[in-house]
Amino acid sequence: MTEELNVGKLINTHGIRGEIKILSSTDFPEVRFAPGKKLLVVPADGSPKFEVTVESAREHKGVYIVKLKGYTNINQIEQYKGSMLKVPSDDLVELLENEYYFHQIVGCEVYTDENASQPLGMIKEILQPGANDVWVVKPAKGADILIPVINDVVLNVDIKAKKITVHLMEGLLP
């Protein structure tokens, strides 16, 4: 079964003609909410998910106002407030070389260039504090290790093998 990835949340209706406000959680909203694109609606109340097609979309005050095909008034769409919008993981936007999706990185084992046989730990989350991302590595025991995602530290990323090799600069270990 294909994994589904969140691209947004239906936070409210907009007007009376069936438009919805979506809080985007994708780096590519102009692709995800483009006319003709398909989205999976996962209702907040646990009802079965279903597919919809985007008719039109525009950005407005930090959210996307989206019109879905077949929904022409507020009464048809209001019941889906709070629903998540998803896409299948095989419908990903192609990234540049050395760029990865969060779901590809989280869960990878991290090894150092000095000890390629013993894992440092597993990436449990990704922080975005500013200039660069920071991977939070959970070792077998002890405190989390923060690895800055910079060229001097991250040497190799093998998504298929879920293995990342890093160079530990002085001060990175607790």
C-alpha positions in Angstrom: 0.0 0.0 0.0 1.3 3.4 -0.9 2.1 5.8 1.9 0.1 9.1 1.9 1.8 12.4 2.7 0.1 15.5 4.1 0.0 18.6 1.9 -2.5 20.7 3.8 -5.4 21.0 6.2 -8.9 22.2 5.3 -9.3 24.9 7.9 -12.5 26.7 6.9 -14.9 27.6 4.1 -14.6 30.7 2.1 -17.7 32.4 0.9 -20.9 30.6 0.0 -19.9 29.1 -3.4 -18.1 26.1 -1.9 -14.5 27.4 -1.8 -12.3 26.2 1.0 -9.3 27.7 2.9 -6.3 25.4 3.1 -3.4 25.8 5.4 -0.6 24.4 3.2 2.1 22.0 4.6 3.9 21.4 1.4 6.9 23.1 -0.1 5.1 23.0 -3.5 1.6 24.5 -3.1 1.6 25.9 -6.6 2.0 22.3 -7.8 -0.3 20.5 -5.3 -3.2 22.9 -5.7 -2.9 23.5 -9.4 -6.1 23.0 -11.5 -6.7 19.3 -12.3 -4.6 18.0 -9.4 -6.1 15.2 -7.3 -6.1 15.3 -3.5 -7.3 12.8 -0.9 -9.5 14.2 1.7 -9.2 12.5 5.1 -12.1 13.7 7.2 -11.4 14.7 10.8 -14.5 12.7 12.0 -13.0 9.4 10.8 -15.3 9.0 7.8 -13.8 7.2 4.8 -11.3 9.2 2.7 -12.2 10.3 -0.8 -10.6 11.9 -3.8 -11.3 15.4 -5.1 -10.0 17.4 -8.0 -8.8 21.0 -7.8 -10.8 23.4 -10.1 -8.9 26.6 -9.2 -6.7 27.9 -6.4 -5.1 31.2 -5.3 -3.0 32.3 -2.4 -4.6 34.8 0.1 -3.2 36.0 3.4 -1.0 32.9 4.0 -3.6 30.3 3.0 -4.8 28.9 -0.2 -8.4 29.5 -1.4 -9.3 26.4 -3.4 -12.4 25.5 -5.4 -13.0 21.8 -5.8 -14.8 20.3 -8.8 -18.4 19.3 -8.0 -18.7 21.5 -4.9 -20.8 24.5 -5.6 -22.0 25.7 -2.2 -20.9 26.1 1.4 -23.3 23.3 2.6 -21.6 20.7 0.6 -18.1 21.4 1.9 -18.6 22.8 5.5 -18.8 19.3 7.0 -15.1 18.7 6.0 -13.6 21.5 8.1 -10.6 20.1 9.9 -9.9 17.4 7.3 -6.4 16.6 6.2 -5.4 16.8 2.5 -3.0 14.2 1.3 -1.3 12.8 -1.8 0.2 9.4 -2.5 3.9 9.2 -1.9 4.5 8.1 -5.5 3.2 11.5 -6.6 6.2 13.5 -5.4 7.7 16.6 -7.0 11.1 15.7 -8.4 13.9 17.3 -6.3 17.3 18.5 -7.3 20.4 16.3 -6.6 21.2 16.2 -2.9 17.7 17.3 -1.8 15.4 15.0 0.1 12.0 14.9 1.6 11.7 14.8 5.4 10.0 11.4 5.3 13.0 10.0 3.4 15.5 11.2 6.0 13.6 10.4 9.2 14.4 6.8 10.2 17.8 6.7 8.5 20.7 5.2 10.4 23.6 7.7 10.9 27.3 6.5 10.7 30.5 8.5 11.2 33.3 8.5 8.7 35.6 7.2 11.5 33.4 4.2 12.4 31.3 2.9 9.4 30.4 -0.3 11.2 28.8 1.1 14.4 25.7 3.4 13.9 25.7 6.7 15.8 21.9 6.5 16.0 18.7 7.0 14.0 17.3 10.3 12.8 14.1 10.9 14.7 13.2 14.4 13.6 14.3 17.4 11.6 14.5 20.9 13.0 14.5 24.1 10.9 16.0 26.8 13.1 17.2 29.1 10.3 20.2 28.9 8.0 20.3 25.1 7.7 18.3 22.1 8.9 19.4 20.1 11.9 18.9 16.4 12.2 18.1 15.1 15.6 19.8 11.7 16.0 18.6 9.3 18.8 21.6 7.1 19.8 21.1 3.7 21.4 21.7 5.3 24.8 22.4 8.8 26.0 21.2 12.3 24.9 20.1 13.2 21.4 22.8 14.4 19.0 22.1 17.4 16.8 23.7 17.2 13.4 23.8 20.3 11.2 22.9 19.6 7.6 25.9 21.3 6.0 28.4 20.0 3.4 31.3 19.8 5.9 29.3 17.4 8.1 27.0 15.4 5.8 29.2 13.3 3.6 26.8 10.7 2.0 23.1 10.1 1.9 21.9 6.7 0.7 18.1 6.8 0.8 17.6 3.3 -0.6 19.8 1.8 2.2 18.5 4.3 4.8 22.1 5.1 5.6 23.8 8.5 6.1 27.5 9.1 6.7 28.6 12.2 8.6 31.9 13.7 9.7 31.6 14.7 13.4 33.2 18.1 13.8 34.5 19.0 17.2 31.8 19.9 19.7 28.9 18.0 18.0 28.8 15.1 20.5 27.3 15.8 23.9 
